[in-house]
Amino acid sequence: MIRIISIYAGLFVALTYGDYWTTDFAITNGLAEEFNPAVRDGATAYKAMNMIWINIAFLLGTSGMLYWAMNNKSRVSGHYLNHPLRASFNWFYLNPFSDKNVAKSPLHLLAFPLCCLFAKAFAITSNALGIIYGSGLAEPLVALLNPYLGGTILYVAVTGIIITPFWILSLYIAASAVRGSHDFRAAAAVI
């Protein structure tokens, strides 16, 4: 388990550095501006320390999620393992540790760190395309929604639309991993 968390942390740090470097390069060279209002100061200035602190908090939080979820993955309901998307749209909850929610919460807490890695890879790719071609992956969506939304609402809408497929993919990967570990335990018990 520690090995998996270490691999996750290494990937998270590497992808965060890639995001930081491509963002800094694009902004420094006038090729782009920061879209995230939490790390933007004014129209184009980049608050690098905000980005670093936010990512440290995310790494600690998602590592904790991963640790708890891996210790409780056997409690995920077979229903949600076979239909992971239903675990997302069934109901919302604030306490993932309650007996009522533990039938699906470990699945969510396994999927969320993976979704973060996908989002970081998307950000690096978008930044790199912006550097090379002058337009990143999110810009067409921003241009489409910009006449109707603005500021933080625009950022939340674009991020939500972009992250949704990553979230669904992460749920299915997490469910597959948990099903695989259940199948392994069942096969080992028979032998």
Order of alpha helices (4+ residues) and beta strands (2+ residues): alpha-beta-beta-alpha-alpha-alpha-alpha-alpha-alpha
